């Protein structure tokens, strides 16, 4: 169901490839299996191509406008992604734009 919500079959940005159908994120040297929600969060960040994605936009885009839960769910999934991907890839993947949201970390931001 979720794989049909993506406009692309594969997301690729700054040396990282995300396959939302297979729930796999990879670089040339490593690969990590992700949950459905982790794929959705990472796809939103990768689609923005280095631009900041507002936390509220992530909640609305992934969980829907009628989401009644805690909006800090985004922080939970960002933490999951960082713990899974960053050690495996040996690089920073997600930046926090304090007070704004999150963005996919690009190599030139180092």
LOMI-948035 format. One line per 2 residues: number of its first residue (from 1); their letters; for each residue z, y, x negated of N, C-alpha, C, CB. Coordinates in steps of 0.2 Angstrom, whole numbers, plus 5000, padded with zeros to 4 digits. Glycine has a CB too. Example, Ala and Ser with C-alpha at 12.3 -4.5 7.8 and 13.67 -1.06 7.14 Angstrom:
BEGIN
1) as) 5039:4972:4934:5039:4978:4938:5039:4984:4934:5045:4978:4943; 5035:4989:4936:5036:4995:4932:5039:5000:4936:5029:4997:4930
END
This chain:
BEGIN
1) xx) 5000:4994:4996:5000:5000:5000:5000:5006:4996:5006:5000:5005; 5005:5007:4991:5005:5013:4987:4999:5014:4983:5011:5012:4983
3) xx) 4996:5009:4980:4991:5009:4975:4985:5013:4979:4988:5003:4973; 4984:5013:4985:4979:5016:4989:4980:5024:4989:4978:5013:4996
5) xx) 4986:5026:4988:4988:5033:4989:4985:5037:4983:4995:5034:4990; 4983:5034:4978:4981:5038:4972:4974:5039:4972:4983:5033:4965
7) xx) 4972:5045:4970:4965:5047:4970:4961:5044:4964:4964:5055:4969; 4965:5041:4959:4961:5038:4953:4964:5031:4953:4963:5042:4947
9) xx) 4960:5026:4950:4962:5020:4948:4967:5019:4942:4956:5015:4947; 4965:5024:4937:4969:5024:4931:4970:5031:4929:4965:5020:4925
11) xx) 4976:5033:4927:4978:5039:4924:4978:5039:4917:4984:5042:4927; 4975:5044:4913:4975:5044:4906:4976:5051:4904:4969:5041:4903
13) xx) 4981:5052:4900:4983:5059:4897:4987:5058:4891:4987:5063:4903; 4984:5062:4886:4988:5063:4879:4989:5056:4876:4994:5067:4880
15) xx) 4985:5051:4876:4986:5045:4873:4990:5040:4877:4989:5046:4867; 4992:5041:4883:4995:5037:4887:4991:5035:4894:5002:5040:4890
17) xx) 4991:5029:4895:4987:5026:4901:4991:5023:4906:4981:5021:4899; 4990:5025:4912:4994:5022:4918:4990:5019:4923:4999:5028:4922
19) xx) 4991:5012:4924:4987:5008:4929:4992:5007:4935:4985:5002:4926; 4991:5011:4940:4995:5011:4946:4995:5005:4950:4994:5017:4951
21) xx) 4989:5001:4950:4988:4995:4953:4992:4989:4950:4981:4993:4954; 4992:4989:4943:4995:4984:4940:5003:4986:4938:4992:4982:4933
23) xx) 5004:4992:4939:5011:4995:4938:5013:4994:4930:5017:4991:4941; 5008:4996:4926:5008:4996:4919:5007:5003:4916:5004:4990:4916
25) xx) 5011:5005:4911:5009:5011:4907:5009:5009:4900:5015:5016:4908; 5004:5011:4896:5002:5009:4890:5000:5014:4885:4998:5003:4890
27) xx) 5001:5013:4879:4998:5017:4873:4994:5011:4869:5003:5020:4868; 4990:5013:4864:4986:5008:4860:4991:5003:4857:4982:5011:4855
29) xx) 4997:5005:4856:5002:5000:4852:5007:4997:4857:5006:5004:4847; 5008:4999:4863:5013:4996:4867:5012:4997:4875:5020:5000:4866
31) xx) 5015:4993:4878:5014:4992:4886:5021:4991:4889:5010:4987:4888; 5022:4995:4895:5028:4994:4899:5027:4993:4906:5033:5001:4898
33) xx) 5030:4989:4909:5030:4987:4916:5034:4992:4920:5032:4980:4918; 5032:4995:4926:5035:5000:4930:5036:4997:4937:5032:5007:4929
35) xx) 5041:5000:4940:5042:4999:4947:5037:5004:4951:5049:5000:4950; 5036:5002:4958:5032:5006:4962:5033:5014:4962:5032:5004:4969
37) xx) 5040:5015:4963:5042:5022:4963:5041:5026:4956:5049:5023:4965; 5042:5022:4951:5041:5024:4944:5034:5026:4943:5044:5019:4938
39) xx) 5030:5022:4945:5022:5023:4945:5021:5030:4948:5018:5017:4947; 5023:5031:4954:5022:5036:4958:5024:5043:4955:5025:5036:4965
41) xx) 5030:5043:4952:5033:5049:4949:5029:5050:4942:5040:5048:4946; 5027:5045:4938:5023:5046:4932:5016:5048:4934:5023:5040:4928
43) xx) 5013:5046:4939:5006:5048:4941:5006:5055:4943:5004:5043:4947; 5011:5057:4947:5011:5064:4948:5012:5069:4942:5018:5066:4953
45) xx) 5016:5067:4937:5017:5071:4931:5010:5071:4927:5023:5068:4927; 5007:5065:4927:5001:5064:4923:4995:5068:4926:4999:5057:4922
47) xx) 4995:5068:4932:4989:5071:4936:4990:5079:4935:4990:5070:4943; 4996:5081:4934:4997:5088:4933:4995:5091:4926:5004:5090:4934
49) xx) 4993:5086:4921:4990:5087:4915:4994:5092:4911:4983:5089:4915; 5001:5091:4910:5005:5096:4906:5008:5101:4910:5001:5098:4900
51) xx) 5006:5103:4916:5009:5108:4920:5015:5106:4923:5004:5111:4925; 5020:5110:4924:5026:5109:4927:5025:5107:4935:5031:5114:4927
53) xx) 5028:5101:4937:5028:5099:4944:5035:5100:4946:5026:5091:4944; 5036:5104:4951:5042:5106:4955:5045:5100:4957:5041:5111:4960
55) xx) 5052:5100:4957:5056:5094:4959:5055:5093:4967:5063:5095:4958; 5055:5098:4971:5054:5098:4978:5047:5095:4979:5054:5105:4981
57) xx) 5042:5097:4975:5035:5094:4976:5035:5087:4975:5030:5098:4972; 5039:5084:4970:5039:5077:4969:5042:5074:4974:5043:5076:4962
59) xx) 5048:5076:4977:5051:5073:4983:5046:5073:4989:5057:5077:4985; 5043:5078:4990:5038:5078:4996:5032:5074:4995:5036:5085:4997
61) xx) 5030:5074:4989:5024:5070:4988:5025:5062:4987:5021:5072:4981; 5031:5060:4985:5033:5053:4984:5037:5050:4990:5036:5052:4978
63) xx) 5042:5054:4992:5046:5051:4997:5044:5054:5004:5053:5053:4996; 5040:5059:5005:5038:5062:5011:5042:5068:5013:5039:5057:5016
65) xx) 5039:5072:5018:5042:5078:5020:5049:5077:5024:5038:5082:5024; 5049:5071:5027:5055:5070:5031:5061:5066:5027:5053:5065:5037
67) xx) 5060:5066:5021:5065:5063:5017:5072:5066:5018:5064:5063:5009; 5077:5062:5020:5084:5064:5022:5089:5063:5016:5086:5061:5028
69) xx) 5087:5059:5011:5092:5057:5006:5093:5062:5001:5089:5051:5002; 5096:5061:4996:5098:5065:4990:5092:5067:4986:5104:5062:4986
71) xx) 5091:5073:4986:5085:5076:4982:5086:5074:4974:5084:5083:4983; 5091:5073:4972:5092:5071:4965:5089:5064:4963:5100:5071:4963
73) xx) 5086:5061:4968:5083:5054:4967:5078:5055:4962:5080:5052:4974; 5075:5061:4961:5070:5063:4956:5073:5062:4949:5067:5070:4957
75) xx) 5079:5065:4948:5082:5064:4942:5083:5057:4940:5088:5068:4942; 5085:5053:4945:5086:5046:4944:5080:5042:4941:5089:5042:4950
77) xx) 5074:5044:4944:5068:5041:4942:5066:5043:4935:5063:5041:4947; 5067:5050:4934:5065:5053:4928:5069:5049:4922:5066:5060:4928
79) xx) 5075:5048:4923:5080:5045:4919:5077:5037:4917:5087:5045:4921; 5075:5034:4923:5073:5027:4922:5066:5027:4918:5071:5024:4929
81) xx) 5062:5032:4919:5056:5032:4915:5057:5033:4908:5051:5037:4918; 5061:5038:4907:5063:5040:4900:5066:5034:4896:5068:5046:4899
83) xx) 5070:5030:4899:5074:5024:4896:5069:5019:4895:5079:5022:4900; 5064:5018:4899:5059:5012:4899:5054:5014:4894:5056:5011:4905
85) xx) 5051:5020:4894:5045:5022:4891:5046:5025:4884:5041:5027:4895; 5050:5029:4883:5051:5033:4877:5053:5028:4871:5056:5038:4878
87) xx) 5058:5024:4872:5059:5019:4866:5053:5015:4865:5065:5015:4868; 5050:5012:4870:5044:5008:4869:5038:5011:4865:5042:5005:4875
89) xx) 5037:5018:4867:5031:5021:4864:5033:5025:4858:5028:5026:4869; 5040:5026:4857:5042:5030:4851:5040:5037:4851:5039:5027:4845
91) xx) 5040:5040:4857:5039:5047:4858:5042:5050:4864:5031:5049:4857; 5043:5056:4865:5045:5059:4871:5039:5059:4876:5047:5067:4869
93) xx) 5041:5058:4882:5036:5057:4887:5037:5062:4893:5036:5050:4891; 5043:5064:4895:5044:5069:4900:5048:5075:4898:5047:5065:4906
95) xx) 5046:5081:4899:5050:5087:4898:5053:5089:4904:5046:5092:4894; 5059:5092:4903:5063:5095:4909:5061:5103:4908:5070:5094:4909
97) xx) 5059:5106:4913:5058:5113:4914:5064:5116:4918:5051:5115:4917; 5069:5117:4914:5075:5119:4918:5074:5124:4923:5081:5122:4913
99) xx) 5077:5122:4929:5076:5127:4935:5069:5126:4938:5077:5134:4933; 5065:5123:4936:5058:5122:4938:5056:5115:4941:5053:5125:4933
101) xx) 5057:5110:4936:5054:5104:4937:5053:5100:4931:5048:5104:4942; 5048:5096:4931:5047:5091:4925:5039:5092:4924:5049:5084:4927
103) xx) 5038:5090:4917:5031:5089:4915:5030:5084:4910:5028:5096:4912; 5024:5081:4910:5022:5076:4905:5022:5079:4899:5015:5072:4907
105) xx) 5025:5077:4894:5026:5079:4887:5019:5078:4883:5031:5077:4883; 5016:5083:4881:5010:5083:4877:5012:5083:4870:5005:5088:4879
107) xx) 5008:5080:4865:5009:5080:4858:5009:5087:4855:5004:5076:4855; 5006:5092:4858:5006:5099:4855:5012:5102:4857:5000:5102:4857
109) xx) 5016:5100:4861:5022:5103:4863:5028:5102:4858:5025:5101:4870; 5027:5098:4853:5032:5096:4849:5036:5102:4845:5030:5091:4844
END
